[in-house]
Amino acid sequence: MPESGLPDYFRLFNEIGIIEQLSRALLEARLPPGFVAAQFHVLNHLVRVGDGRTPVAMARAFQVPKTSMTHSLAVLEQAGLIEIRKNPRDGRSKLVHITDAGRTFRQDAIDALAPDLKRIAAALPPDLVARLLPDLEVLRKFLDTDRDAST
């Protein structure tokens, strides 16, 4: 790739990083005290990809140390938002399952964002969002695949 193409890729990731930071702060302002975005994202991940993931697989998916994932899971389990069960196929590992309370917590957090999302929707036309989403999904899928190929 020519050196001249690199600044746009850096700008792309810089913008995504800033958007992530601002959106995380927005989300955390709407979560109940004592919860952070990382814990919400664990619940969201379980809803999106399904129950029964091992803590190691989840740490890999989030690209965080196992100890960080273990901490998030402990907070969520103590709050009754997930259950950690023995793996019936492998007694040495555990599987993470979201509870009904966890699903409700996640939906309540999304509902709490409604006023913020309405302000954003008023500033960004739906057709712009519809145009952005497919390209962002392509980038996410590439990064997911590239992460898995690199490990």
PADO-855658 format. One line per 10 residues: number of its first residue (from 1); for each residue z, x, y of C-alpha. Coordinates in Angstrom, 3 decimals. Example, Ala and Ser with C-alpha at 12.3 -4.5 7.8 and 13.67 -1.06 7.14 Angstrom:
REM residues 2
1 = 7.800 12.300 -4.500; 7.140 13.670 -1.060 .
***
This chain:
REM residues 151
1 = 0.000 0.000 0.000; -0.847 1.428 3.416; 2.135 2.366 5.577; 0.896 -0.114 8.200; 1.657 -3.030 5.824; 5.325 -2.172 5.346; 6.718 -3.451 8.661; 5.662 -7.049 7.917; 7.398 -6.922 4.522; 10.521 -5.537 6.168 .
11 = 10.346 -8.243 8.847; 9.993 -10.893 6.124; 13.119 -9.731 4.303; 14.972 -9.221 7.570; 14.264 -12.836 8.584; 15.285 -14.105 5.146; 18.523 -12.103 5.375; 19.372 -13.523 8.781; 18.578 -17.046 7.592; 20.814 -16.496 4.537 .
21 = 23.690 -15.304 6.724; 23.380 -18.241 9.136; 22.990 -20.813 6.358; 25.969 -19.364 4.456; 28.162 -19.699 7.560; 26.958 -23.280 8.019; 27.761 -24.131 4.387; 31.161 -22.436 4.418; 32.130 -24.399 7.533; 31.611 -27.594 5.504 .
31 = 33.413 -26.507 2.312; 37.072 -27.383 1.733; 39.537 -24.651 2.738; 39.819 -21.884 0.159; 36.214 -22.126 -1.049; 33.301 -19.877 -0.155; 29.543 -20.141 -0.509; 29.507 -17.945 -3.629; 31.569 -20.531 -5.497; 29.345 -23.377 -4.284 .
41 = 26.304 -21.400 -5.450; 27.796 -21.077 -8.944; 28.119 -24.871 -9.148; 24.632 -25.295 -7.733; 23.276 -22.807 -10.292; 24.863 -24.735 -13.165; 23.333 -27.986 -11.923; 19.928 -26.364 -11.387; 19.615 -24.376 -14.636; 22.074 -26.236 -16.864 .
51 = 25.428 -25.671 -18.516; 26.305 -23.146 -21.151; 25.615 -19.838 -19.399; 27.734 -16.810 -20.206; 29.628 -15.165 -17.356; 27.605 -11.980 -17.960; 24.297 -13.866 -17.698; 25.500 -15.533 -14.520; 26.585 -12.219 -12.995; 23.150 -10.834 -13.839 .
61 = 21.401 -13.864 -12.291; 23.440 -13.507 -9.098; 23.186 -9.712 -9.197; 26.919 -9.262 -8.704; 29.436 -7.254 -10.707; 30.979 -9.082 -13.649; 34.379 -8.801 -11.925; 33.063 -10.717 -8.887; 31.668 -13.456 -11.113; 34.911 -13.568 -13.105 .
71 = 36.847 -14.106 -9.874; 34.545 -16.943 -8.722; 34.749 -18.577 -12.144; 38.556 -18.307 -12.166; 38.797 -20.063 -8.787; 36.434 -22.814 -9.933; 38.208 -23.237 -13.270; 41.629 -23.416 -11.619; 40.282 -26.150 -9.321; 38.952 -28.076 -12.336 .
81 = 35.335 -27.710 -11.215; 34.178 -25.830 -14.321; 35.349 -25.342 -17.890; 35.031 -22.065 -19.724; 34.646 -22.690 -23.436; 34.316 -20.497 -26.479; 30.749 -19.858 -27.517; 30.324 -21.687 -30.853; 27.606 -19.201 -31.904; 29.500 -16.055 -30.885 .
91 = 33.288 -16.131 -30.875; 33.426 -13.069 -28.633; 31.754 -14.717 -25.640; 32.443 -17.711 -23.416; 30.191 -20.372 -21.931; 30.541 -21.952 -18.494; 30.207 -25.727 -18.079; 30.394 -27.709 -14.847; 32.780 -30.664 -14.894; 32.260 -34.085 -13.351 .
101 = 34.644 -32.966 -10.596; 32.408 -29.921 -10.056; 29.327 -32.096 -9.742; 31.174 -34.317 -7.255; 32.384 -31.265 -5.289; 28.819 -29.953 -5.072; 27.431 -33.309 -3.942; 30.241 -33.749 -1.392; 29.387 -30.319 0.060; 25.711 -31.280 0.309 .
111 = 26.666 -34.595 1.914; 28.886 -32.745 4.427; 25.818 -30.767 5.479; 23.901 -33.955 6.367; 24.526 -33.778 10.137; 23.449 -30.123 10.186; 20.358 -30.857 8.114; 19.457 -33.720 10.455; 19.615 -31.344 13.440; 17.422 -28.867 11.574 .
121 = 14.986 -31.621 10.594; 14.723 -32.679 14.228; 13.758 -29.111 15.189; 11.469 -28.298 12.241; 8.780 -30.836 11.392; 8.649 -31.902 7.731; 5.086 -30.591 7.389; 6.263 -27.087 8.376; 8.982 -27.187 5.708; 6.481 -28.514 3.159 .
131 = 4.122 -25.627 3.980; 6.884 -22.980 3.760; 8.453 -24.078 0.464; 5.625 -23.196 -1.957; 5.276 -19.675 -0.542; 9.031 -19.094 -0.621; 9.112 -20.322 -4.228; 6.368 -17.824 -5.131; 8.401 -15.015 -3.552; 11.608 -16.135 -5.323 .
141 = 9.869 -16.356 -8.690; 8.387 -12.885 -8.222; 11.780 -11.433 -7.298; 13.428 -13.175 -10.291; 10.815 -11.794 -12.670; 10.867 -8.362 -11.076; 14.684 -8.242 -11.326; 14.550 -9.126 -15.003; 11.822 -6.529 -15.665; 13.811 -3.839 -13.845 .
151 = 17.036 -4.309 -15.806 .
***
